Amino acid sequence: RAVRALGQLDTEVRGLIPMNPTHQVAGASSDLSVINVGETPGGLKVGDSIRFRLNYAALMRAMSSRYIRKVVEPPLDSFPGSAGSGERPLLPPVLGSV
């Protein structure tokens, strides 16, 4: 089993679907979740990442959580018309007037 520092305060844990089909979410508390990784965990060790797909509820809670760091990949600068690309933006920024 693996313990993740991700719980019900962060996201809808029932909406996490492990990318590895042999992994299964066993349960969660407010700040931790337990993942069954099987008899052969595939070389997982402390500090490794476990990737998930998220359903809509899990995504919305994760994106609105102030405790989760969000990373956009690829970086926004790489999209045509973004502020860092040197091209004129196609649309005005959504939060530009806030």
All heavy atoms as an XYZ file, in Angstrom:
725
protein
N       0.827     -1.186      0.000
C       0.000      0.000      0.000
C       0.872      1.250      0.000
O       1.969      1.253      0.517
C      -0.912      0.012      1.217
C      -1.958     -1.074      1.151
C      -2.975     -0.892      2.218
N      -4.063     -1.835      1.963
C      -5.115     -1.925      2.695
N      -5.258     -1.167      3.755
N      -6.062     -2.781      2.390
N       0.323      2.291     -0.568
C       1.002      3.587     -0.599
C       0.101      4.606      0.085
O      -1.123      4.541     -0.018
C       1.271      4.013     -2.037
N       0.701      5.545      0.776
C      -0.028      6.627      1.426
C       0.299      7.919      0.690
O       1.463      8.228      0.455
C       0.353      6.742      2.915
C      -0.349      7.918      3.561
C       0.036      5.459      3.647
N      -0.739      8.655      0.308
C      -0.581      9.922     -0.421
C      -1.050     11.058      0.464
O      -2.035     10.930      1.165
C      -1.460      9.932     -1.680
C      -1.163      8.862     -2.680
C      -0.309      9.270     -3.775
N      -0.619     10.626     -4.200
C       0.267     11.396     -4.786
N       1.458     10.948     -5.035
N      -0.035     12.612     -5.149
N      -0.368     12.181      0.402
C      -0.777     13.375      1.132
C      -1.829     14.128      0.320
O      -1.628     15.237     -0.148
C       0.427     14.261      1.421
N      -2.952     13.467      0.114
C      -4.061     14.007     -0.664
C      -5.322     13.387     -0.095
O      -5.448     12.164     -0.070
C      -3.892     13.613     -2.137
C      -4.931     14.103     -3.111
C      -4.726     15.588     -3.374
C      -4.846     13.330     -4.408
N      -6.220     14.213      0.407
C      -7.404     13.665      1.044
C      -8.669     14.402      0.666
O      -8.705     15.178     -0.291
N      -9.720     14.187      1.453
C     -11.032     14.756      1.170
C     -11.050     16.281      1.248
O     -11.885     16.907      0.610
C     -12.085     14.171      2.121
C     -12.362     12.711      1.904
C     -13.030     12.419      0.563
O     -13.435     13.302     -0.189
N     -13.137     11.143      0.251
N     -10.140     16.880      2.003
C     -10.065     18.344      2.015
C      -9.561     18.894      0.690
O      -9.841     20.044      0.345
C      -9.137     18.833      3.134
C      -9.655     18.669      4.549
C      -8.572     19.066      5.547
C     -10.908     19.487      4.773
N      -8.815     18.089     -0.047
C      -8.187     18.525     -1.290
C      -9.016     18.237     -2.527
O      -9.007     19.008     -3.480
C      -6.824     17.839     -1.454
C      -5.959     18.004     -0.228
O      -5.747     19.160      0.184
O      -5.525     16.983      0.331
N      -9.691     17.095     -2.533
C     -10.393     16.663     -3.737
C     -11.456     15.635     -3.395
O     -11.558     15.186     -2.253
C      -9.399     16.073     -4.769
O     -10.071     15.882     -6.007
C      -8.799     14.766     -4.301
N     -12.248     15.260     -4.356
C     -13.217     14.170     -4.202
C     -12.458     12.874     -4.482
O     -12.239     12.507     -5.632
C     -14.369     14.350     -5.192
C     -15.384     13.237     -5.177
C     -16.044     13.090     -3.827
O     -16.481     14.096     -3.245
O     -16.119     11.937     -3.352
N     -12.031     12.210     -3.423
C     -11.149     11.046     -3.566
C     -11.801      9.935     -4.384
O     -11.135      9.236     -5.134
C     -10.685     10.543     -2.179
C      -9.876      9.267     -2.297
C      -9.871     11.619     -1.482
N     -13.118      9.801     -4.299
C     -13.801      8.766     -5.100
C     -13.700      9.040     -6.595
O     -13.924      8.157     -7.406
C     -15.266      8.651     -4.691
C     -15.447      8.036     -3.311
C     -16.882      7.997     -2.946
N     -17.341      9.395     -2.841
C     -18.509      9.762     -2.363
N     -19.371      8.862     -1.978
N     -18.835     11.028     -2.285
N     -13.333     10.266     -6.960
C     -13.186     10.630     -8.364
C     -11.776     10.485     -8.898
O     -11.496     10.879    -10.021
N     -10.858      9.920     -8.108
C      -9.486      9.675     -8.564
C      -9.399      8.293     -9.177
O      -9.738      7.297     -8.531
C      -8.508      9.764     -7.389
C      -8.424     11.089     -6.646
C      -7.488     10.960     -5.454
C      -7.977     12.203     -7.565
N      -8.957      8.211    -10.407
C      -8.808      6.938    -11.104
C      -7.327      6.753    -11.415
O      -6.769      7.506    -12.226
C      -9.628      6.895    -12.412
C     -11.111      7.146    -12.094
C      -9.453      5.579    -13.137
C     -11.595      8.476    -12.525
N      -6.650      5.797    -10.739
C      -5.219      5.604    -10.998
C      -4.948      5.274    -12.462
O      -5.689      4.510    -13.089
C      -4.851      4.432    -10.094
C      -5.911      4.393     -9.044
C      -7.152      4.886     -9.718
N      -3.897      5.861    -13.016
C      -3.506      5.580    -14.398
C      -3.019      4.144    -14.545
O      -3.212      3.537    -15.591
C      -2.408      6.551    -14.843
C      -2.828      8.006    -14.838
S      -3.948      8.413    -16.159
C      -2.825      8.424    -17.523
N      -2.387      3.612    -13.497
C      -1.942      2.227    -13.507
C      -3.133      1.349    -13.135
O      -3.675      1.465    -12.039
C      -0.802      2.037    -12.510
C      -0.219      0.647    -12.533
O      -0.909     -0.328    -12.799
N       1.059      0.548    -12.216
N      -3.568      0.468    -14.026
C      -4.757     -0.340    -13.751
C      -4.610     -1.312    -12.581
O      -5.603     -1.803    -12.061
C      -4.996     -1.098    -15.060
C      -3.723     -1.034    -15.812
C      -2.985      0.178    -15.335
N      -3.386     -1.561    -12.120
C      -3.218     -2.451    -10.969
C      -3.337     -1.697     -9.644
O      -3.400     -2.319     -8.592
C      -1.844     -3.168    -11.011
O      -0.799     -2.200    -10.906
C      -1.693     -3.965    -12.297
N      -3.372     -0.372     -9.696
C      -3.529      0.429     -8.484
C      -5.015      0.677     -8.224
O      -5.800      0.772     -9.159
C      -2.810      1.765     -8.605
C      -1.328      1.638     -8.722
N      -0.522      2.696     -9.026
C      -0.496      0.583     -8.580
C       0.736      2.317     -9.058
N       0.775      1.018     -8.804
N      -5.360      0.826     -6.954
C      -6.749      1.037     -6.577
C      -6.801      1.910     -5.331
O      -6.047      1.684     -4.374
C      -7.390     -0.315     -6.291
C      -8.862     -0.359     -6.417
C      -9.338     -1.799     -6.307
O      -8.814     -2.581     -5.520
N     -10.333     -2.142     -7.082
N      -7.659      2.921     -5.331
C      -7.822      3.764     -4.147
C      -8.568      2.951     -3.099
O      -9.683      2.482     -3.333
C      -8.584      5.058     -4.482
C      -8.801      5.894     -3.235
C      -7.843      5.857     -5.548
N      -7.927      2.764     -1.927
C      -8.526      1.957     -0.859
C      -9.414      2.802      0.041
O     -10.420      2.309      0.557
C      -7.430      1.281     -0.039
N      -9.065      4.057      0.239
C      -9.837      4.931      1.112
C      -9.071      6.196      1.409
O      -7.941      6.368      0.958
N      -9.712      7.072      2.201
C      -9.074      8.354      2.494
C      -9.623      8.943      3.775
O     -10.749      8.661      4.175
C      -9.287      9.317      1.341
N      -8.795      9.783      4.377
C      -9.223     10.609      5.501
C      -9.273     12.045      4.983
O      -9.229     12.277      3.781
C      -8.242     10.470      6.670
O      -6.990     11.025      6.317
N      -9.291     12.997      5.879
C      -9.355     14.382      5.442
C      -8.098     14.825      4.690
O      -8.180     15.621      3.768
C      -9.586     15.303      6.639
O      -8.532     15.158      7.573
N      -6.930     14.279      5.072
C      -5.700     14.760      4.448
C      -4.806     13.677      3.860
O      -3.745     13.975      3.333
C      -4.892     15.601      5.430
C      -4.502     14.830      6.687
O      -5.047     13.740      6.920
O      -3.648     15.328      7.440
N      -5.215     12.423      3.929
C      -4.426     11.315      3.380
C      -5.308     10.358      2.608
O      -6.484     10.211      2.895
C      -3.738     10.531      4.505
C      -2.736     11.271      5.366
C      -2.326     10.413      6.552
C      -1.529     11.669      4.558
N      -4.709      9.692      1.637
C      -5.408      8.602      0.949
C      -4.469      7.401      0.867
O      -3.253      7.542      0.862
C      -5.887      9.023     -0.441
O      -4.865      9.562     -1.205
N      -5.088      6.228      0.840
C      -4.340      4.975      0.781
C      -4.615      4.345     -0.575
O      -5.763      4.213     -1.000
C      -4.760      4.016      1.918
C      -4.049      2.685      1.787
C      -4.476      4.647      3.270
N      -3.529      3.954     -1.255
C      -3.627      3.343     -2.580
C      -3.098      1.926     -2.497
O      -1.965      1.704     -2.044
C      -2.791      4.128     -3.620
C      -3.022      5.640     -3.515
C      -3.038      3.604     -5.027
C      -4.421      6.093     -3.721
N      -3.899      0.956     -2.907
C      -3.416     -0.418     -3.039
C      -2.600     -0.478     -4.319
O      -3.108     -0.210     -5.396
C      -4.570     -1.410     -3.098
C      -5.256     -1.580     -1.767
O      -4.650     -1.407     -0.713
N      -6.531     -1.907     -1.798
N      -1.328     -0.823     -4.188
C      -0.443     -0.875     -5.351
C      -0.147     -2.300     -5.789
O       0.613     -2.513     -6.725
C       0.873     -0.096     -5.107
C       0.578      1.380     -4.942
C       1.627     -0.635     -3.913
N      -0.737     -3.288     -5.114
C      -0.572     -4.680     -5.510
C       0.641     -5.331     -4.877
O       1.417     -4.707     -4.158
N       0.786     -6.593     -5.157
C       1.889     -7.383     -4.592
C       3.242     -6.961     -5.153
O       4.257     -7.036     -4.479
C       1.658     -8.870     -4.874
C       0.447     -9.452     -4.168
C       0.564     -9.397     -2.657
O       1.661     -9.667     -2.127
O      -0.437     -9.059     -2.007
N       3.265     -6.539     -6.409
C       4.505     -6.059     -7.026
C       4.292     -4.598     -7.401
O       3.728     -4.297     -8.450
C       4.862     -6.890     -8.279
O       3.739     -6.874     -9.164
C       5.204     -8.318     -7.917
N       4.717     -3.666     -6.541
C       4.426     -2.250     -6.759
C       5.159     -1.607     -7.931
O       5.068     -0.419     -8.148
C       4.823     -1.601     -5.435
C       5.777     -2.533     -4.808
C       5.426     -3.912     -5.299
N       5.888     -2.380     -8.703
C       6.524     -1.846     -9.906
C       7.642     -0.872     -9.627
O       7.826      0.085    -10.368
N       8.373     -1.093     -8.572
C       9.516     -0.242     -8.278
C       9.180      1.053     -7.569
O      10.037      1.920     -7.452
N       7.934      1.233     -7.118
C       7.588      2.453     -6.392
C       8.382      2.540     -5.101
O       8.571      1.549     -4.406
C       6.097      2.464     -6.045
C       5.117      2.831     -7.143
C       3.694      2.701     -6.642
C       5.366      4.227     -7.654
N       8.836      3.741     -4.804
C       9.550      3.971     -3.546
C       9.103      5.304     -2.976
O       8.417      6.086     -3.647
C      11.054      3.913     -3.755
C      11.603      4.842     -4.793
C      13.058      4.528     -5.074
C      13.619      5.349     -6.202
N      12.932      5.267     -7.456
N       9.479      5.582     -1.755
C       9.091      6.814     -1.088
C       9.480      8.012     -1.947
O      10.598      8.099     -2.450
C       9.764      6.914      0.307
C       9.492      8.269      0.944
C       9.281      5.790      1.202
N       8.530      8.914     -2.163
C       8.767     10.116     -2.955
C       8.354      9.999     -4.405
O       8.305     11.011     -5.106
N       8.059      8.791     -4.886
C       7.622      8.616     -6.272
C       6.208      9.159     -6.451
O       5.460      9.327     -5.487
C       7.651      7.141     -6.672
C       9.050      6.640     -6.955
O       9.985      7.461     -6.963
O       9.202      5.424     -7.151
N       5.833      9.381     -7.687
C       4.500      9.889     -8.016
C       3.597      8.764     -8.478
O       4.047      7.810     -9.109
C       4.588     10.927     -9.132
O       5.307     12.046     -8.709
N       2.331      8.899     -8.159
C       1.291      8.024     -8.681
C       0.350      8.937     -9.453
O      -0.135      9.929     -8.917
C       0.543      7.283     -7.564
C       1.499      6.364     -6.807
C      -0.623      6.487     -8.130
C       0.877      5.672     -5.609
N       0.116      8.637    -10.717
C      -0.704      9.498    -11.574
C      -2.151      9.031    -11.577
O      -2.433      7.838    -11.519
C      -0.134      9.503    -12.985
C       1.265     10.107    -13.014
C       1.827     10.118    -14.375
N       0.930     10.888    -15.236
C       1.160     11.159    -16.505
N       2.257     10.718    -17.067
N       0.309     11.846    -17.215
N      -3.066     10.019    -11.670
C      -4.497      9.754    -11.659
C      -5.190     10.517    -12.774
O      -4.741     11.583    -13.179
C      -5.128     10.234    -10.334
C      -4.613      9.543     -9.115
C      -3.545     10.054     -8.411
C      -5.218      8.386     -8.659
C      -3.069      9.432     -7.274
C      -4.757      7.761     -7.525
C      -3.687      8.278     -6.832
N      -6.295      9.988    -13.207
C      -7.274     10.746    -13.987
C      -8.289     11.227    -12.963
O      -8.498     10.579    -11.947
C      -7.966      9.880    -15.026
C      -7.067      9.440    -16.144
C      -7.897      8.848    -17.290
N      -7.053      8.277    -18.281
C      -6.397      8.947    -19.223
N      -6.513     10.251    -19.273
N      -5.638      8.343    -20.093
N      -8.929     12.352    -13.229
C      -9.901     12.899    -12.292
C     -11.253     13.041    -12.965
O     -11.323     13.474    -14.122
C      -9.468     14.282    -11.799
C      -8.348     14.338    -10.784
C      -7.014     13.987    -11.376
C      -8.303     15.702    -10.147
N     -12.321     12.677    -12.246
C     -13.638     12.973    -12.782
C     -13.920     14.451    -12.526
O     -13.106     15.168    -11.939
C     -14.707     12.030    -12.218
C     -15.032     12.281    -10.760
O     -14.619     13.261    -10.145
N     -15.793     11.372    -10.176
N     -15.072     14.931    -12.954
C     -15.374     16.361    -12.867
C     -15.336     16.870    -11.425
O     -14.740     17.904    -11.134
C     -16.743     16.643    -13.499
C     -17.087     18.108    -13.505
C     -16.516     18.960    -14.440
C     -17.969     18.637    -12.565
C     -16.823     20.309    -14.444
C     -18.267     19.991    -12.564
C     -17.694     20.819    -13.508
O     -17.993     22.153    -13.495
N     -15.964     16.156    -10.495
C     -16.007     16.596     -9.101
C     -14.608     16.659     -8.498
O     -14.261     17.622     -7.798
C     -16.900     15.664     -8.283
N     -13.784     15.666     -8.771
C     -12.413     15.651     -8.244
C     -11.600     16.794     -8.836
O     -10.828     17.451     -8.128
C     -11.748     14.311     -8.536
N     -11.763     17.053    -10.125
C     -11.039     18.146    -10.778
C     -11.438     19.497    -10.193
O     -10.579     20.320     -9.861
C     -11.295     18.134    -12.286
C     -10.668     19.289    -13.061
C      -9.158     19.241    -12.987
C     -11.146     19.273    -14.498
N     -12.729     19.744    -10.035
C     -13.187     21.031     -9.518
C     -12.712     21.273     -8.090
O     -12.266     22.361     -7.752
C     -14.718     21.138     -9.568
C     -15.270     21.245    -10.969
S     -14.685     22.722    -11.830
C     -13.395     22.060    -12.855
N     -12.770     20.258     -7.239
C     -12.297     20.427     -5.861
C     -10.792     20.615     -5.809
O     -10.286     21.420     -5.043
C     -12.741     19.265     -4.995
C     -14.211     19.423     -4.645
C     -14.750     18.501     -3.631
N     -13.983     18.336     -2.425
C     -14.158     17.301     -1.613
N     -15.056     16.372     -1.900
N     -13.450     17.187     -0.525
N     -10.060     19.887     -6.636
C      -8.601     20.026     -6.660
C      -8.202     21.410     -7.166
O      -7.299     22.044     -6.614
C      -7.980     18.943     -7.534
N      -8.862     21.896     -8.201
C      -8.512     23.197     -8.765
C      -8.884     24.350     -7.851
O      -8.272     25.412     -7.899
C      -9.178     23.381    -10.139
C      -8.618     22.455    -11.199
S      -6.836     22.595    -11.424
C      -6.703     24.206    -12.161
N      -9.877     24.169     -6.987
C     -10.263     25.250     -6.086
C      -9.578     25.147     -4.722
O      -9.703     26.035     -3.900
C     -11.779     25.290     -5.918
O     -12.244     24.096     -5.336
N      -8.823     24.076     -4.496
C      -8.118     23.901     -3.223
C      -6.889     24.799     -3.167
O      -6.068     24.793     -4.075
C      -7.692     22.447     -3.036
O      -6.890     22.323     -1.879
N      -6.750     25.541     -2.105
C      -5.560     26.374     -1.954
C      -4.357     25.567     -1.487
O      -3.243     26.062     -1.443
C      -5.830     27.531     -1.014
C      -6.155     27.110      0.389
C      -6.430     28.302      1.256
N      -6.871     27.873      2.566
C      -6.911     28.641      3.608
N      -6.535     29.889      3.501
N      -7.323     28.183      4.756
N      -4.564     24.310     -1.144
C      -3.486     23.457     -0.645
C      -2.785     22.667     -1.742
O      -1.819     21.983     -1.488
C      -4.019     22.484      0.408
C      -4.694     23.191      1.546
C      -6.061     23.121      1.710
C      -3.958     23.954      2.447
C      -6.690     23.779      2.752
C      -4.576     24.619      3.485
C      -5.944     24.532      3.638
O      -6.555     25.188      4.656
N      -3.292     22.741     -2.958
C      -2.721     21.986     -4.078
C      -2.034     22.960     -5.035
O      -2.637     23.935     -5.478
C      -3.805     21.181     -4.822
C      -4.370     20.117     -3.903
C      -3.238     20.567     -6.089
C      -5.444     19.272     -4.530
N      -0.777     22.674     -5.341
C      -0.024     23.473     -6.315
C      -0.472     23.047     -7.707
O      -0.513     21.872     -8.032
C       1.470     23.228     -6.135
C       2.340     24.019     -7.085
C       3.818     23.811     -6.769
N       4.178     22.412     -6.779
C       4.793     21.805     -7.805
N       5.123     22.478     -8.868
N       5.096     20.536     -7.730
N      -0.799     24.023     -8.539
C      -1.243     23.744     -9.902
C      -0.118     24.057    -10.878
O       0.518     25.096    -10.781
C      -2.466     24.588    -10.279
C      -3.760     24.135     -9.615
C      -3.875     24.766     -8.300
C      -5.227     24.526     -7.651
N      -5.238     25.006     -6.285
N       0.110     23.160    -11.824
C       1.131     23.336    -12.852
C       0.478     23.086    -14.195
O      -0.158     22.053    -14.391
C       2.307     22.345    -12.642
C       3.333     22.498    -13.754
C       2.934     22.530    -11.273
N       0.626     24.043    -15.118
C       0.075     23.895    -16.464
C       1.165     23.330    -17.349
O       2.258     23.882    -17.429
C      -0.416     25.248    -17.011
C      -0.913     25.099    -18.442
C      -1.500     25.822    -16.120
N       0.875     22.218    -18.014
C       1.825     21.596    -18.939
C       1.153     21.360    -20.274
O       0.083     20.766    -20.297
C       2.342     20.276    -18.381
C       3.219     20.462    -17.169
C       3.792     19.141    -16.686
O       3.636     18.119    -17.386
O       4.381     19.133    -15.617
N       1.712     21.763    -21.369
C       2.906     22.593    -21.507
C       2.624     23.987    -20.962
O       1.475     24.382    -20.807
C       3.155     22.618    -23.013
C       1.835     22.357    -23.629
C       1.095     21.489    -22.659
N       3.684     24.771    -20.664
C       3.505     26.109    -20.097
C       2.642     26.987    -20.996
O       2.649     26.845    -22.226
C       4.927     26.667    -20.006
C       5.814     25.475    -20.070
C       5.088     24.423    -20.839
N       1.898     27.887    -20.397
C       1.021     28.767    -21.168
C       1.781     29.576    -22.211
O       1.242     29.901    -23.260
C       0.269     29.708    -20.230
C      -0.791     29.059    -19.356
C      -1.392     30.088    -18.408
C      -1.866     28.413    -20.192
N       3.048     29.898    -21.947
C       3.853     30.671    -22.897
C       3.996     29.967    -24.239
O       4.263     30.600    -25.247
C       5.251     30.936    -22.339
C       5.223     31.864    -21.141
O       4.117     32.249    -20.719
O       6.301     32.202    -20.646
N       3.827     28.658    -24.265
C       4.032     27.917    -25.501
C       2.820     27.954    -26.430
O       2.912     27.542    -27.574
C       4.399     26.461    -25.185
O       3.304     25.799    -24.587
N       1.684     28.469    -25.963
C       0.489     28.533    -26.802
C       0.510     29.802    -27.641
O       0.860     30.872    -27.160
C      -0.776     28.505    -25.942
C      -1.024     27.173    -25.305
C      -0.615     26.932    -24.006
C      -1.657     26.161    -26.004
C      -0.831     25.702    -23.413
C      -1.878     24.931    -25.418
C      -1.467     24.704    -24.131
N       0.133     29.710    -28.920
C       0.107     30.908    -29.766
C      -0.822     31.965    -29.173
O      -1.903     31.648    -28.694
C      -0.453     30.402    -31.100
C      -0.261     28.927    -31.070
C      -0.286     28.516    -29.631
N      -0.364     33.190    -29.177
C      -1.186     34.280    -28.686
C      -1.124     34.482    -27.189
O      -1.774     35.367    -26.663
N      -0.339     33.667    -26.473
C      -0.219     33.868    -25.029
C       0.697     35.054    -24.764
O       1.456     35.482    -25.633
C       0.306     32.612    -24.341
O       1.629     32.346    -24.735
N       0.655     35.597    -23.567
C       1.398     36.814    -23.227
C       2.906     36.664    -23.444
O       3.566     37.607    -23.829
C       1.109     37.204    -21.785
N       3.464     35.475    -23.207
C       4.905     35.302    -23.321
C       5.381     34.846    -24.685
O       6.565     34.697    -24.909
N       4.475     34.613    -25.633
C       4.884     34.053    -26.913
C       5.356     35.098    -27.919
O       5.908     34.762    -28.952
C       3.728     33.258    -27.528
O       2.687     34.135    -27.939
N       5.113     36.387    -27.650
C       5.506     37.431    -28.587
C       4.462     37.693    -29.658
O       4.579     38.636    -30.429
N       3.424     36.879    -29.726
C       2.349     37.095    -30.689
C       1.227     37.881    -30.031
O       1.090     37.904    -28.815
C       1.796     35.745    -31.164
C       2.794     34.900    -31.923
C       2.190     33.570    -32.332
O       0.969     33.512    -32.539
O       2.945     32.598    -32.438
N       0.412     38.509    -30.845
C      -0.743     39.235    -30.322
C      -1.760     38.237    -29.781
O      -2.077     37.250    -30.459
C      -1.358     40.065    -31.430
C      -2.481     40.912    -30.951
C      -2.951     41.822    -32.033
N      -4.114     42.529    -31.515
C      -4.980     43.134    -32.267
N      -4.836     43.123    -33.566
N      -5.994     43.746    -31.727
N      -2.275     38.468    -28.571
C      -3.260     37.536    -28.007
C      -4.503     37.429    -28.877
O      -4.962     38.417    -29.453
C      -3.607     38.148    -26.653
C      -2.495     39.082    -26.346
C      -1.946     39.533    -27.655
N      -5.039     36.223    -28.970
C      -6.249     35.992    -29.745
C      -7.479     36.466    -28.982
O      -8.452     36.911    -29.568
C      -6.378     34.501    -30.074
C      -5.199     33.893    -30.845
C      -5.389     32.393    -31.000
C      -5.059     34.563    -32.200
N      -7.463     36.354    -27.667
C      -8.575     36.764    -26.810
C      -8.014     37.601    -25.666
O      -6.903     37.363    -25.213
C      -9.290     35.544    -26.223
C      -9.942     34.589    -27.225
C     -10.423     33.332    -26.516
C     -11.119     35.278    -27.908
N      -8.805     38.537    -25.136
C      -8.314     39.289    -23.983
C      -8.227     38.369    -22.770
O      -8.958     37.390    -22.665
C      -9.389     40.362    -23.788
C     -10.593     39.831    -24.455
C     -10.114     38.934    -25.568
N      -7.317     38.671    -21.841
C      -7.203     37.818    -20.650
C      -8.490     37.853    -19.838
O      -9.128     38.889    -19.703
C      -6.048     38.431    -19.875
C      -5.680     39.684    -20.556
C      -6.395     39.766    -21.860
N      -8.881     36.715    -19.301
C     -10.124     36.600    -18.553
C     -10.059     37.425    -17.268
O     -11.014     38.086    -16.895
C     -10.419     35.117    -18.218
C     -11.626     34.998    -17.322
C     -10.607     34.328    -19.489
N      -8.902     37.418    -16.609
C      -8.769     38.145    -15.338
C      -8.076     39.485    -15.520
O      -7.607     40.071    -14.567
C      -7.992     37.292    -14.336
C      -8.631     35.947    -13.975
C      -7.723     35.154    -13.064
C      -9.979     36.165    -13.326
N      -8.037     39.991    -16.749
C      -7.305     41.210    -17.025
C      -7.847     42.441    -16.302
O      -7.107     43.345    -15.971
N      -9.137     42.500    -16.003
C      -9.701     43.683    -15.376
C      -9.917     43.517    -13.888
O     -10.448     44.385    -13.236
C     -11.031     44.038    -16.049
O     -11.934     42.965    -15.896
N      -9.510     42.388    -13.333
C      -9.734     42.142    -11.908
C      -8.663     42.795    -11.089
O      -7.536     42.879    -11.409
C      -9.783     40.621    -11.629
C      -9.885     40.351    -10.142
C     -10.935     40.011    -12.362
